[in-house]
Amino acid sequence: MDTRTLTAVIHREEDMYVADCPEVGTVSQGDTVEEAIENLKEATELYLEEFPLPETEKPFLTVFEVPVHA
């Protein structure tokens, strides 16, 4: 079985962690970061069974800063 490396973006929302896969658009959550990622993997795997992704290059991930005006 082939594998594909995808991105998980995690953020905290109240008392849960939310995990988002930007390449596919799947989202899941969990009580811990690990649980959120595991749930995201499962959701993404099920999604890709129905809607396979074409081969693409790996995304380039970076961060940037913006000023915050209080």
N, C-alpha and C positions, 0 to 999 in steps of 0.2 A: 504494500500500500504506500502510495506517495504521500508526502506531507507538505504542508505549505506554512510558511511563517507569516503570521498576521499580527496586527497591533492591538493591544488592549489599553484603553485609556480608563483609568480608575479615578473616581472622585467619591467623596463621602457626602451622603445626603441624609440628614438627620441621624438615625441610628443604623443605617445600612450603607454598604459600599455598592456603588453602581459601576459596572464595567461595560464599555462600549467598544465595538470593533468598527473603526471608521471605514475600512476597506469593504465591508459587507453590509454594515448598517444594523447588525444585531446588537442587542442590549440585554443585560441581565443584572442580577443583584445578589448579594449575600451578606451574611452577618460579619464575615471577615473578608479581607482582600483575597485570600486563597479560595474561599467559597465562591466569591463573585467571579473569579477567573475560571474556576471549574464549571460554573453554571454558564458562563459565556462560551466556553469551549463546546459544551453540549448543545447550546442553542445554535451556535455557528455551524457545527457539524450537521445538525438536522437541516438547517437552512441550505447548506451547500449540497446536500443530497438532492434537493429539489431544484436548486438554481446554481449550477456550477459556475465558478468564476473563470473567465479566460485567463490565460497566462499573461502576467504583467510583471514589471520590474518591482522589486521591493520598494516600499515607500521610504522617503527620506524624512526623518523626524528630527525636529529641532524645537527650541523654545525661544521666546523673545520677551522683552520687557516693555511696558508702556508706563508713562507717568500716571499716578493716581492723584486726582485733585480732591481734597477733603473739603 
